[in-house]
Amino acid sequence: MRVVIIGGSHAGIAAARHLKKIDESVEVIIVERSNVLGYIGSSLNLYLEGFIDKLEDARTVTPGQLLAEQINVLLNSRVVSVDAKNKSVDFTTDNGDIHLTDNISYDYLILAMGSSQYHTDFSSETEATMTNFKTLTQSKTALDTLMDAKKVAIIGAGLIGFELAESLSKYNKEIYLIDRMDSVLFRYFDEEITQELVQKLPENVHILLNSDVREITMTDEQKVTGVILANGQTVAVEAAVYAINPRPNVELVTDILDINMDGTIDTNEFLETSDPFIYAVGDLVSVHFNHSAMPIYIPLVTNAYRTGMIAASNILLTDKIPFPKVQRTIVSALFDTYLASCGVNEEEAPYYGLDVASVSKTFHKEALFQLDDTFELTIKLVFDVNTKQLMGGQLMTNSKKTLEIINTLSTLVTMETTLNQLVTMDFYFNPKLSTPLHFLNDLALEGVIKR
């Protein structure tokens, strides 16, 4: 059997490796249009903060590693058409002055083309001046642009924008985080959490909420000079970054597969498309979130890996595995604070028709007998008003190891745990390591008795 994977993204690599784990005899071929596999989209932040020495280091795997696993890799190769009827793909390979055209047949095809920066409503000339950093090439250009700029506008105060703002703030630049919403990190954290975070921002980071960018001003040489907001306010900057979630790269298959209204490829629960011999994974698909009735677009690396593994399993195994509901579990380190979130937050719950309540508490004691008196942990639980079923959770802390609590919360939400169950759930106690009543037991109790 031969499985061709279009795209050396995180999802494509996960699918390839899982195919070989299940059956070493399967021929696996990855066709990747760039010369980098598994590129990490946040690499610019990693470089600016000194976690990597070169942008090229921001990858999860090398071609040599995959070849050692008997996975064939075609770099600098772009698939130009898919012939679903004859089960083959046409591709071109560019290597310097060499331009080749070829064709590969497949038994199964996995689409893992990933996503690109979201297309804006600005003119093509304006878009050309905006800074993006999703790919390696974009990141290199962005690095030069941002290092030369003293004032930077970041359009989008979500995780992507906030993480970049933190990285750039350490370089003594004036940063303007602009968002059309009335709060930052919308869909991940409620205002009571984000208000605390905003208070920790350095003086060179400015937040402009309820603000749409109407226009980006430029010189005749196409250099950014500022952004004009919908209310007429002009912010003078020398670079404008568009930090909004990307959109799926589906142009290759729009004529042969069913496409959803949100631009993702329509799949069933097993990630099979409208063609039973073609699967779609990663940023190309929507997933079921929490208790929402319809799938939504959540382009996270964790979802990419899982979709890749599940697609591979369903191609080779008799017992098919459905892709489960996800809880959009994320963590981030922002301005010396660790934040984490999973499931539905209180502000967005009405969008899903959920009637929820919440309880939150700040803990200052990590263990019964502790030597460190600087510990701080704020946890918020979101739950159904009537059933007390856990719907989501958020936390903010100065303790990195405490972040693991969010994985516990994500599991509890998935398992439809109620606060009554959580109150008496069995967690360990050691006087040097914990308090007699675990944070989650403690907080669940307050939720149960809340009127």
Summary of the structure (lengths in Angstrom):
residues: 451
radius of gyration: 23.6
end to end distance: 60.4
largest distance: 72.3
contacts: 1482
relative contact order: 0.11
helix: 27%
strand: 29%
